[in-house]
Amino acid sequence: MAYITFSHAHRSSTATPRESLPARLVAVMRLWRQRAQQRAELAQLSARDARDLGIDPGVISYEASKPFWQA
């Protein structure tokens, strides 16, 4: 069975507009990395695991196939 951790990426988790450009870039890169990791974990779920979680396997497939830069 796969174990998945979800973190909610809100605006507050990224750098504020007052921060420097490098700080904002680092924040965006971290967010993208989190998304890529989460989607890779989703892709590893079986259809049975998805149903056990109460999630349609098609929804998981759709979310897992999104590019990391897309919310």
N, C-alpha and C positions, 0 to 999 in steps of 0.2 A: 504494500500500500504506500502511496506517495503522501508525504506530509508537505503541506503548502502553507506558507506564511504570507499574509496579505498586509501591506501597509497602505494606508490611505494617503495618497499624495495630494495635498492641498496646496493652495497658493502659499500658505505660511511655511511650507517646507522648502521653498525655493528662496533665493536671495531677493531682497526688496529692491525696488528701483534706485534707491539711494546708494546701494552698494556698488562697488567697482565692477567694471566689466569682467575682469578675471573671476571675481567671486560669483557673479551671475552665471558665467560659463561653467564653472565647477558645479554649481547647483543643478544646472540643466543636465550636465553629463551624469551626475549621480541619479537623477530622476530617470533618465533614459536607461541606465544600467539596471535600476530596480525593475523597470518595466520589462526589460529583456529577460531578466532572471525569472520574474513571476510568470511570464508567458511561456518560458521554457518548462517551468514546473507544471503549468496547466496542460501543456502538450503531452506530458507524460502520464496524465490521468487516463485510466481506462473508462469506457462508457459506463461500466458498472459503478466505479468510484464516483463518477459524476452524478449518476442517478441517486446513489446513496447520500450525496450531499444536497440533493434536491435541485440539481442544475441540469438543464437539458444538455446532452452531449454536443449538440449542434452549436449552442451558445459558447461552450468551451472551445470548440474548434474555431469558431469565428474570432473569439478574443485572442486565442493563441496565435492566430495567423496574422494579426495586425502588426505593422512595423513598430519598432520601439519608440519612434518619435510621435506616434499617433496616440492620443489619449483615448 
